[in-house]
Amino acid sequence: MKITRVEAIPFRIPYKTPLKWGLSGYLEAAEHVLVRVHTDAGVVGVAEATPRPTIYGESQASILYAIRNWFAPMVVGMDPAHTERIWSKFEGIHWNPTAKGAVDLALYDAIARARGVPLWEMLGGNSHRLSVSWMLGIRSIPEMVREAVEMRAGGFKAFKVKVGTDPEKDVQVIRALRENLGSDVLLYVDANMAYSVSTAVRTLKRMEEHGLAFVEEPVPAWDQRGRLKVSRAISIPILGDESVFTPQDVAREIELGAIGIISIKTPRTGYTLSLKIVNLAETAGIPCLMGTQAETGVGTLASAHFGAARRNVSYPSEISFFLSLTDDLLAEPIALKDGFIELPTRPGNGAVLDEEKIKRYRMD
Ligand code: MG
């Protein structure tokens, strides 16, 4: 099988409510890129690239440029199954993680479709379903509690809470959520690196009293000593996200010993690097979860297949954000039941695209 063409289509789908995180994160819509890898066998692999200028320095325009001018010419004529060889070509261009990631995900999707197997079976075969959490963006305490209670009634048993703008309010949010959700719900916070070391220690110790399960990136990712100090002062694990973008980052953090859980984001590491990360983590006794990049349905399916396939992805994954979109490119919605994503049984990631919707939401 040979790759004949790579398509990159910019699209925009508004969120139901804007998403706020950390000190400056703010998004009103998914302005992402749909990637389709065409092959001479007739199968087409699909994936989604999620620009995050504040995190990776990529934009929708830069992703289109990188795929059309660099990565597509590298892969056309190659066998999509030669993912290691292809990734070593990608390494000739620095960074551009979600542009590379999306092409890589689409390659694996094409392979699985050609072989007639669902991706979760090709990637490890641990399970056909994945437990997911619900993420609460930064809003007023009553609004956050109301949303959580509603989602708890809908089957969610784990909640990620965005914090970092106001430590005192952050503690009160956790207290209010625990009081309203009961003791059997998993609660964790993501500070998106917004606390200082001393604020993190002081604030997290108070949150621990309300049964906080773990904390994601309390202090700036570059501050390894600070991260180690925080991890030694608190009794819950740190979940790594911004500090573990690459397998090399993961190896360094395992050595440092500050991180107890790892967030894997297939949009930024594709499957090729995500496999290296999950294996490194598992070998070091560090469980993982699938982190959200606020993907639409296509990206959610890609991530869900990976998480379901690997037994070391054992904490609830964050990839329920597609529920916050006003629409999707999928013809068949993702099946979510009692806090689990049930994967489609079709080959590949199982995504069936709605061509009408692609026409409606494309931006070029
Ligand atoms: Mg995060």
Boltz pocket constraint, residues with backbone or C-beta under 6 A from the ligand:
constraints:
  - pocket:
      binder: B
      contacts: [[A, 190], [A, 192], [A, 216], [A, 217], [A, 241], [A, 242]]
      max_distance: 6.0
